[in-house]
Amino acid sequence: MLEELGQFFQPPSVQSNTTNASQSNRLDAEQQNLLNYVLYSPTSIDQLVNKTGFSVKNIASHLLILELQGYIIATNGGNYTRIK
């Protein structure tokens, strides 16, 4: 799995200290749009579907990328929480 998604993942020890603006530049428009709807409290995929109009498959794909890049974490009950 990491071979396929390795381009989106950098281990924490390798990541440089960059500003949120430069980190946001690594996201495509759909990922950034989705990230704007993920709250700093648990947010469900159903909430994201309702707010964005994206398909569940599309959202799940983008959530995985956002999680691997350290923007969000998966929480209990299939929810996601923004961490930066």
Secondary structure, 3 states (H helix, E strand, C coil): CHHHHHHHCCCCCCCCCCCHHHHHCCCCHHHHHHHHHCCCCCEEHHHHHHHHCCCHHHHHHHHHHHHHCCCEEEEHHHEEEECC
